[in-house]
Amino acid sequence: MSNILAEKLVIAVSSRALFNLDESHAIFENAGVDAYCQHQVGNEDVPLKPGVAFNLVKKLLALNAVDPVHPRVEVILLSRNSADTGLRIFNSIQHHELDIGRAAFTKGASTHPYISAFGTHLFLSADPVDVRKALEAGFAAATILSSSSTPSIDTKNPTQLRIAFDGDAVLFSDESERIYKQNGLEAFNGNEVIAAKQPMLGGPFKNFLAMLHQIQLDYPAEESPIRTALITARAAPAHERVIRTLRAWDIRIDEALFLGGKDKGVFLKAFGADIFFDDQQKHCESARQHVATGHVPHGVANE
């Protein structure tokens, strides 16, 4: 079924995004690096519990079951642990039967130089500094936020991967968002009506969405293991430019919700998102009450 020549989707994830390292991180913050190292080495045979990005990673890796010889997805571990303290991370990966073989342990140094080296399309981390550096280098990246909902096996969509995106400054550039911030909603809507047939420039997550779309093309639409959604604060008349932009890109999005400023969290819960990406903290706060959330510190809202 898979296109052998298709580019592999590469996701880089930090150890704190993949596993719940709250206890270990608290020891690091309160008692220092030596106490942290002793704790990790002393507990290296105690598996870590799933973190915020765990279910996302598990579903991404499950996409390879269709054609294990030509996997479409690879997950890389990028960790600020040392190789010594990282042994617990790898033991936990094996315990949870995650097919992750490549890793970089940097012993406290920034992991962002290895994002490009591994050919990464998406970087997920709990460290906002590394995330910002990745975005500045042109990669899709998000800071994984602790969620009010405990990671668990998804019973609503146990096999289908569901990813939701905000529009402006995430899938699209922040050019329209800047008009809204500077001149208000009326000016924003007026600009979008005038430019309705002019496709927007791509934002940091355009290429990641395009890679998901390429995997979707391997399947009949009703049997796709991936479902995507655009969940935006836009409403009519600012909807048309969004639709025409995706059409111009020749990228499919399965669901589009134009909420006109309503809280996004309950809609993300209804969609059953495995993760949601947004550039604005207020929307992330609403989302994290219900689903795993990644803050994208990009564009005018984060300057």
Backbone torsions as a table, in degrees:
resi	resn	phi	psi	omega
1	MET	NA	-39.7	-175.1
2	SER	-72.7	150.2	171.3
3	ASN	-81.8	111.6	-173.8
4	ILE	-61.2	-30.9	-176.9
5	LEU	-84.0	-6.2	-176.7
6	ALA	-65.1	142.8	177.9
7	GLU	-67.8	138.9	179.2
8	LYS	-77.1	137.5	174.9
9	LEU	-80.1	122.6	-176.3
10	VAL	-115.3	121.9	178.7
11	ILE	-113.0	127.5	174.0
12	ALA	-105.6	130.6	-175.5
13	VAL	-132.6	139.4	177.7
14	SER	-81.5	160.5	-178.6
15	SER	-64.9	-33.3	-179.9
16	ARG	-75.6	-19.0	173.6
17	ALA	-82.5	-37.2	-176.3
18	LEU	-76.9	-40.9	-176.6
19	PHE	-122.8	158.8	176.7
20	ASN	-81.2	102.3	-179.6
21	LEU	-111.0	25.5	-177.6
22	ASP	-58.4	-45.7	-179.0
23	GLU	-62.6	-46.4	-179.3
24	SER	-65.3	-41.3	-178.6
25	HIS	-66.7	-35.3	177.2
26	ALA	-63.9	-38.7	176.4
27	ILE	-63.4	-42.2	178.0
28	PHE	-61.0	-45.6	-177.2
29	GLU	-67.3	-38.2	-171.8
30	ASN	-94.1	-31.9	-173.1
31	ALA	-119.2	-8.6	175.7
32	GLY	98.2	175.1	-171.1
33	VAL	-68.1	-36.5	-178.3
34	ASP	-64.7	-44.3	178.5
35	ALA	-63.9	-37.9	177.3
36	TYR	-61.4	-47.9	-179.2
37	CYS	-61.0	-43.3	178.9
38	GLN	-61.6	-40.8	179.9
39	HIS	-63.9	-44.6	-177.1
40	GLN	-68.7	-43.4	179.8
41	VAL	-66.6	-40.4	179.8
42	GLY	-67.1	-21.9	-178.7
43	ASN	-116.6	23.1	-172.5
44	GLU	-67.0	-17.4	176.0
45	ASP	-97.7	5.8	176.0
46	VAL	-97.6	110.8	-176.1
47	PRO	-62.7	139.5	175.9
48	LEU	-77.1	148.2	177.9
49	LYS	-79.4	157.3	-179.8
50	PRO	-58.1	143.2	175.1
51	GLY	-100.8	-169.8	-173.4
52	VAL	-62.0	-36.6	-176.3
53	ALA	-92.4	3.8	-172.9
54	PHE	-60.7	-50.9	-177.8
55	ASN	-62.5	-38.1	176.8
56	LEU	-59.2	-48.0	-179.4
57	VAL	-62.9	-42.9	-179.1
58	LYS	-61.0	-42.8	179.7
59	LYS	-70.8	-35.8	176.7
60	LEU	-61.9	-46.5	-179.1
61	LEU	-67.2	-29.1	179.0
62	ALA	-65.6	-20.3	178.0
63	LEU	-63.6	-20.6	-178.9
64	ASN	-79.5	-10.2	-176.7
65	ALA	-64.2	-27.4	-178.4
66	VAL	-64.6	-40.0	-177.9
67	ASP	-144.7	78.5	-175.9
68	PRO	-60.6	-25.0	-179.1
69	VAL	-70.0	-33.3	-179.7
70	HIS	-125.3	72.6	-175.7
71	PRO	-62.7	141.8	-179.9
72	ARG	-92.5	-14.8	-175.2
73	VAL	-132.9	140.0	170.3
74	GLU	-132.0	137.5	176.1
75	VAL	-110.9	127.5	179.0
76	ILE	-108.6	140.6	174.3
77	LEU	-96.2	123.7	172.2
78	LEU	-116.1	117.9	-171.2
79	SER	-134.1	140.2	174.2
80	ARG	-82.3	0.9	172.3
81	ASN	-66.7	162.7	167.7
82	SER	-82.1	167.6	176.4
83	ALA	-60.6	-34.3	-178.4
84	ASP	-65.8	-52.3	179.4
85	THR	-74.7	-19.8	179.5
86	GLY	-73.3	-10.9	178.9
87	LEU	-59.5	-37.0	178.4
88	ARG	-63.3	-36.1	178.2
89	ILE	-63.1	-48.3	-179.6
90	PHE	-66.0	-38.4	176.3
91	ASN	-61.6	-37.4	178.8
92	SER	-70.0	-36.9	175.8
93	ILE	-59.8	-44.5	179.3
94	GLN	-67.4	-39.3	179.9
95	HIS	-60.5	-41.4	-177.9
96	HIS	-88.0	4.1	175.8
97	GLU	57.1	47.0	175.3
98	LEU	-95.9	131.3	-178.3
99	ASP	-84.1	74.1	177.8
100	ILE	-122.5	116.2	-176.3
101	GLY	-113.8	-28.2	-177.1
102	ARG	-97.6	141.1	-178.1
103	ALA	-156.1	156.3	171.0
104	ALA	-130.0	123.1	176.1
105	PHE	-110.2	120.6	-168.8
106	THR	-109.1	2.1	177.3
107	LYS	50.5	55.1	174.0
108	GLY	92.6	-17.8	179.9
109	ALA	-78.8	160.1	178.7
110	SER	-61.1	141.0	179.5
111	THR	-89.9	-8.9	-168.7
112	HIS	-63.2	-26.9	177.9
113	PRO	-61.7	-23.0	-176.4
114	TYR	-88.6	-7.4	178.9
115	ILE	-62.3	-47.3	178.8
116	SER	-69.2	-41.9	-176.8
117	ALA	-58.7	-35.3	179.4
118	PHE	-85.6	-1.3	-179.7
119	GLY	69.2	42.0	-171.4
120	THR	-77.2	141.1	174.2
121	HIS	-102.0	-24.0	179.3
122	LEU	-147.4	134.0	178.9
123	PHE	-120.8	125.7	179.5
124	LEU	-119.9	125.5	-176.0
125	SER	-148.7	158.8	172.5
126	ALA	-90.1	-2.4	-177.4
127	ASP	-101.6	107.6	-176.2
128	PRO	-65.3	-25.6	179.2
129	VAL	-67.5	-47.1	177.5
130	ASP	-62.5	-37.9	-179.6
131	VAL	-64.3	-45.9	179.2
132	ARG	-60.8	-41.6	179.5
133	LYS	-63.4	-38.6	178.4
134	ALA	-65.3	-43.2	178.2
135	LEU	-63.0	-42.6	179.2
136	GLU	-62.9	-27.7	178.2
137	ALA	-85.6	-1.1	174.6
138	GLY	97.8	14.2	-179.5
139	PHE	-102.6	148.0	169.6
140	ALA	-67.0	129.1	-178.2
141	ALA	-155.2	150.0	-179.7
142	ALA	-149.1	146.6	174.0
143	THR	-86.7	116.1	179.6
144	ILE	-71.5	126.5	-178.1
145	LEU	-100.6	142.8	175.3
146	SER	-60.4	140.8	-173.0
147	SER	-111.6	146.7	175.7
148	SER	-71.8	-21.8	178.7
149	SER	-93.6	128.2	-178.8
150	THR	-71.7	131.5	176.9
151	PRO	-56.9	132.1	179.2
152	SER	-152.2	170.2	176.7
153	ILE	-67.0	127.7	-177.0
154	ASP	-73.5	115.2	-178.9
155	THR	-89.7	-22.3	-179.9
156	LYS	-73.8	-45.3	178.6
157	ASN	-132.5	74.5	-170.7
158	PRO	-65.3	-24.6	-177.5
159	THR	-117.3	-29.6	-177.0
160	GLN	-77.9	130.1	177.3
161	LEU	-84.4	125.2	-177.4
162	ARG	-121.4	118.3	-177.0
163	ILE	-124.3	131.0	-178.8
164	ALA	-118.2	144.4	-176.8
165	PHE	-129.2	144.1	162.4
166	ASP	-76.2	165.7	-177.8
167	GLY	-92.6	-81.4	-174.0
168	ASP	-61.9	130.6	179.7
169	ALA	74.8	1.2	175.1
170	VAL	-120.2	-75.1	174.2
171	LEU	-76.3	-36.9	-177.9
172	PHE	-109.4	166.1	175.3
173	SER	-66.8	173.1	-179.3
174	ASP	-96.1	16.7	-176.0
175	GLU	-59.6	-43.0	-179.8
176	SER	-73.0	-37.7	178.7
177	GLU	-60.2	-35.0	178.5
178	ARG	-63.9	-39.7	178.3
179	ILE	-63.8	-42.2	178.4
180	TYR	-62.2	-45.5	-177.5
181	LYS	-64.6	-37.2	-173.4
182	GLN	-86.5	-34.5	-169.4
183	ASN	-127.1	-4.0	175.4
184	GLY	96.0	175.3	-173.3
185	LEU	-65.4	-40.1	-177.7
186	GLU	-62.4	-43.8	177.8
187	ALA	-65.0	-40.2	177.7
188	PHE	-59.5	-52.3	-179.1
189	ASN	-62.0	-39.6	178.7
190	GLY	-61.6	-42.2	178.4
191	ASN	-64.9	-40.8	-177.6
192	GLU	-68.6	-33.1	176.3
193	VAL	-67.2	-45.7	-180.0
194	ILE	-62.9	-39.6	-175.5
195	ALA	-98.5	19.4	-172.9
196	ALA	-54.9	-35.8	-177.3
197	LYS	-95.7	6.8	179.3
198	GLN	-103.0	109.4	-177.3
199	PRO	-58.7	141.3	175.7
200	MET	-73.9	156.1	172.4
201	LEU	-71.5	155.9	-179.1
202	GLY	-75.7	146.1	173.7
203	GLY	-95.6	-172.3	-174.3
204	PRO	-64.4	-21.3	-176.7
205	PHE	-102.3	6.5	-179.6
206	LYS	-59.5	-48.3	-176.2
207	ASN	-67.2	-34.7	177.0
208	PHE	-64.1	-44.6	176.4
209	LEU	-61.1	-39.6	178.9
210	ALA	-63.0	-37.6	177.9
211	MET	-66.8	-40.9	175.7
212	LEU	-61.4	-41.3	179.7
213	HIS	-60.3	-40.8	179.5
214	GLN	-62.5	-38.3	176.9
215	ILE	-67.9	-40.5	179.0
216	GLN	-58.6	-32.5	-177.4
217	LEU	-66.3	-15.3	177.4
218	ASP	-73.8	-10.6	-172.1
219	TYR	-126.8	151.9	165.8
220	PRO	-59.6	144.2	-173.7
221	ALA	-53.7	-39.3	-176.5
222	GLU	-77.4	-8.3	-179.5
223	GLU	-115.0	9.5	-175.6
224	SER	-65.1	136.3	176.6
225	PRO	-81.5	0.1	179.1
226	ILE	-125.0	135.2	173.2
227	ARG	-131.7	131.0	-176.0
228	THR	-115.0	155.8	178.2
229	ALA	-144.7	140.7	168.9
230	LEU	-100.1	121.3	-179.8
231	ILE	-123.6	102.2	-168.6
232	THR	-123.7	150.8	175.4
233	ALA	-75.5	-7.4	176.6
234	ARG	-63.9	157.4	171.6
235	ALA	-146.9	172.8	175.7
236	ALA	-57.7	138.3	12.1
237	PRO	-93.8	11.6	-175.9
238	ALA	-85.4	8.0	-178.1
239	HIS	-79.2	-34.3	-170.1
240	GLU	-62.1	-41.9	-178.1
241	ARG	-63.5	-35.9	177.0
242	VAL	-60.9	-49.7	-177.7
243	ILE	-62.2	-43.8	-178.3
244	ARG	-70.1	-31.0	177.4
245	THR	-66.1	-47.7	178.6
246	LEU	-63.0	-36.5	177.0
247	ARG	-64.1	-42.5	179.3
248	ALA	-65.5	-35.0	177.4
249	TRP	-75.1	-15.0	-175.0
250	ASP	59.3	42.8	178.4
251	ILE	-118.5	130.4	179.9
252	ARG	-86.1	138.0	167.8
253	ILE	-125.4	132.9	-169.6
254	ASP	-77.3	-39.8	-179.6
255	GLU	-133.5	143.1	177.1
256	ALA	-132.3	121.6	179.7
257	LEU	-115.5	117.7	178.1
258	PHE	-102.5	101.2	-165.1
259	LEU	-95.0	-10.3	177.5
260	GLY	56.2	36.3	175.0
261	GLY	94.4	-3.2	178.5
262	LYS	-68.2	153.6	177.1
263	ASP	-56.6	135.5	-174.1
264	LYS	-84.3	-22.1	-170.3
265	GLY	-54.7	-49.9	-176.2
266	VAL	-67.0	-29.8	178.8
267	PHE	-73.3	-35.2	176.4
268	LEU	-67.3	-38.0	175.4
269	LYS	-62.8	-42.1	179.5
270	ALA	-64.7	-37.5	177.2
271	PHE	-70.5	-28.8	-177.8
272	GLY	79.1	40.1	-175.8
273	ALA	-64.7	134.7	170.0
274	ASP	-77.7	-26.7	173.8
275	ILE	-161.5	151.3	177.7
276	PHE	-130.6	138.3	-179.6
277	PHE	-116.5	127.6	-179.8
278	ASP	-146.9	148.7	-179.2
279	ASP	-88.3	-15.6	-173.7
280	GLN	-104.2	130.2	-176.3
281	GLN	-60.0	-38.1	-177.1
282	LYS	-63.6	-37.2	177.6
283	HIS	-72.5	-35.3	177.2
284	CYS	-64.8	-38.5	178.9
285	GLU	-63.1	-40.6	177.4
286	SER	-66.1	-42.7	-175.9
287	ALA	-68.3	-40.7	-172.4
288	ARG	-68.0	-13.9	174.6
289	GLN	-69.2	-18.2	-172.1
290	HIS	-125.5	-34.6	-173.8
291	VAL	-140.5	164.2	172.7
292	ALA	-62.0	136.7	-171.7
293	THR	-134.4	139.0	175.2
294	GLY	-118.8	121.4	176.1
295	HIS	-84.2	129.7	-179.6
296	VAL	-103.9	97.1	-175.2
297	PRO	-78.3	70.3	-173.5
298	HIS	-135.9	149.3	172.3
299	GLY	86.0	-176.4	-170.7
300	VAL	-60.6	-31.9	-178.5
301	ALA	-68.4	-14.0	-177.0
302	ASN	-116.7	13.9	-179.7
303	GLU	-85.6	NA	NA
